[in-house]
Amino acid sequence: MSLEVRDLSILLIEPSTTQNKFIKTQLQDAGVDNIECVVSIAQAKQSLTGFIPDLIISAMYFEDGSGAELAEFVKSNRLTENIAFMLISSEQRFSVLDKVKQAGAVAILPKPFKFVDLQRALNATLSYIEPEEMELDLYDVTALSILVVDDSLTARKHICRVLNSMGIVGVTSAENGVEALEYLAQNTFDLIVTDYNMPEMDGKELVEKIRMNPELSYLPIMMVTSEEGNAQLSAVKQAGVSALCDKPFDIDTVRMLIKQLLDEK
């Protein structure tokens, strides 16, 4: 039987009593009853030693740390790395939110948020926990070979986990464009999934190098990025990227884009 929103168990971390009560009420209105509430990072870590929720919902700022630090802690810990993570915050600075995006959050909601956005985020959590295996017309999913390029270990692990959950087992990862080109020189891939901001060689330069190589120019390239600058994204499109996907990404969107790229070649 498929998991439903009412089946979710949630750890809510919010220092404000008013916000805590509001978010809890909104979750209950969405059908969630199994909610544990704490007010600090320390309490959250203590709770996670005995309670592994389906979803962590966190604010950004606490007296003993930040939601970004908590997201990194959760995603880098073997016992908690598969827990879905959602941020609810009024923070808008890219440099701050990017850390949460890179950690693999299922959603980032503003304060105040709309109920429909909370429902959408909860549905994204269900897709993250119980993703559907991908079906392609032109490929055997289990035989696909995909190269994931991202300088963040946490982000690479998150993307690889998502691809694995779709039934894609042939996933290779690289830390930057230089390492990616080394893999491409020695192996054959069906798709490249790359980040934008990376040291050594960024996503734009990687795309340009691939498109200039006659033996690789046909390869579909999907860029999964938290970048918000229109100029940067426009340059990436001109470089020849096949599809763009925002971080945090919806798993169903990733599935749809991969299907479009591989079944419509």
N, C-alpha and C positions, 0 to 999 in steps of 0.2 A: 504494500500500500504506500502511495506517495506521501511524502511529508507535506503538511499544510502549515500555514502561518500559526495556527493555534497550537501546533505541536512544538514550536520553537521554545528553547530555553535561552534566556538572555541575562547577561551580566551588565547592569547599567552603572556607569561610573560618572557621577555628576556632583560637584561640591555644593551647588546651590540648592537649597531645600525647595525653593519655588520651582526651579527648572526640573529638578528631580521628580517632583509631584506631577508637573505638566507632562513630561515625557512618558512617565509611567502610565498616566491616564490615557494618553494617545495610543500607547501600545496596547492597553487593555481594550480600547475602542476598536483596535485593529484585530482583536481576537486573541492576543497573547496574555497569558496569566502567569506563566512561570518566569518571574522576573526577580532577580536578586539585585539589591541596590547597595552600593558603597559610595564613599565620598572622597577617596584618595587613591593614589597609585599604590601605596603600601597595602591598603585594604584589598585592592583588586588583585595584587600578586598573591596575597595570603588566600584569598577566595579561590584562586586558580589552582592552589595546591590540592583542593578537595572537590572542586566543582568545575567541570569542563563544559561550558555552555556551547550552544550552537552559534551564538552571536554575542560579541562584545560591542556595546554602544558607549562611546566615551566623549566627554567634553575635551577641550584642548588644554586648558590651564588649571593646574592644581598647585597647592603650596609645596608639594614634594615631587613635582615633575610635570611633564606634559603628555598630552595624548599622542603626540608624534613619537615620543620616547617609549610609551607603552606599546604602540603599534609595532615598533621595531623589536621590542622585547618579546611580544607575543609571537611574531612571525619568525624570530630567530631561535625559538625554543622548540625542541623536537616534540614536546608533549602538547604544545598549544598552537603550533604553526598552521594547523588546518582550521582553526576557529575563524569564522568570518568576523571582520572588524568594520565598524561604522563610526564615523566621526560626526558629531553635531556641534557646530561652533560658529561664532560670528566672525572668526578670523578669515581674512580675505587675501593676505599676502602670499604670493606664489611661493616664495622661498620657504615659508613655514608649512603650507599645505602640501608642497611637493614631497616632503618626507613621508607623509601619510599615504600619498598616492603611490610612491615608490614601494612602500611596504605591502601594497596589495589590498587596500581597503575596498570593500564592496560598494561603499557609498560615502559621500561627504555631504551632509545636509547643513544648510545655514540655520542660524537662530534669528528670527523665528522661522520654522519650516512649515510647509503646507502638509496637511494630512495625506494628500494624494502622493506626495513625494516620499513620505514615510512608508506608505503601502508599496510603492514601487521599489524602495530599498529592501523591504522585507521579502518581496518576491525575488529580488536579485539574490538575496541570501539563500532562498530555497534552491535557486538554480546553481548556486555555488556549492551547496551541500549535496544536492542530488542532481547533477547535470545529466542531460541526455547524451547518449553516445551519438556521434556524428555519422550521418549517412551521405555518401557521395555517389554520383552517377558514374564518374569517370575514373575513380580511384578506389582501391581497397584501403580503408582508413588505417588498418593495422600495418599496412606496408608503406605508409607515408613517411617521408624523412624531412624534418623541419629543423631549421637552424634558428635558435633564439639568441639575440645579441643585446646584452644589457650590462652596464658596469656595476649595477647593484645586485649583489648575491641574493638578497631578499626578493627583489623584483624578478630575477631569473627563476628562482624556485617557485614563485607564485605563478608565473606564466606557464612554466613547465608542468606544474600540478594541474592547471586548468586544461592544458592540451592533453595530458594523460587521462584526465577524467572524461574526455570526449572519445577515448579509445585510441588516441594517437600515442603510440609508444616509442616511435623513432624520433626522439627529440635530442638534439645536440645543442650545447650552450657555449657562448663565447662572451668574453668580458668587454670587448670593444671591436671597432671595425677592422683593426689590424689583424687581430686573432681570427675574426670572421673570414677575412680573405684567405688566411692560411688554411682554414677548414675547407673553403670553397675550392681551393686549388687541388685538394686531395680527395674530395668527396662530392657526391651528387645529391642535391636537395630538391624537394618539390616546392618549398616555400621558405621565405625568410621573414621572421618576426623580429623587428629591431626597435630599440629605443632611439631617441633623438640626441639627448645630451650625454656624451661619453668622452672620456679622455682618449688620447692617442689619435683616434679617428672617430668623429661623430657620425650620427645616422645619415645626415645629408651627404657627407663625403663618401660614406660607404655605398649609398645608393648610386652616386655618380660613378664610382669605380666599377660597380657591377654593370651599369648600363653602357659603359664604354668598352666592356669586354664582350666580344662577339659570342664567346662560348657561354656567357652567363646572362646576357642581356634579356633573355626571354623569361628569367625567373620572376615570379610574382613576389612583391615585397610589401608587407604590411607593417606600418610604423605605429607602435603603441606608445603614446607620449603624453606627458602632463604639460607639455609646452602650450602656452596660450597666445603667444605673439603671432599676429596675422602675417607679418612679414616673414618670420621664420618658417611658418607652415606653408606659405605660398612658395617659398624657395624650395622646400622639400618636394612639393607637388611638381614644380618645374624640373627638379632633378630626376623625376621619374618614379616616385613611389606609387604603388598600385592602390593602396588603401590606407586611410588614417583612422586610428581608433584612440579615443581619449582614455586617460587614466583618471580616476578609477573606471574600469571598463565593465560593462555588462556581459556576462558569459554568453548570453544568447546573441548579443551583437557580434562577438568574436566568432561564434559558430556561423552566423549568417555571412560575415565577410569572407571567412575561409572558404565556405561553400561557393560564394560568388567568384572568388579568385581561381579556384581549382576546377569548378564545374563549367565555367564559362570561358575557359582558355581557348 
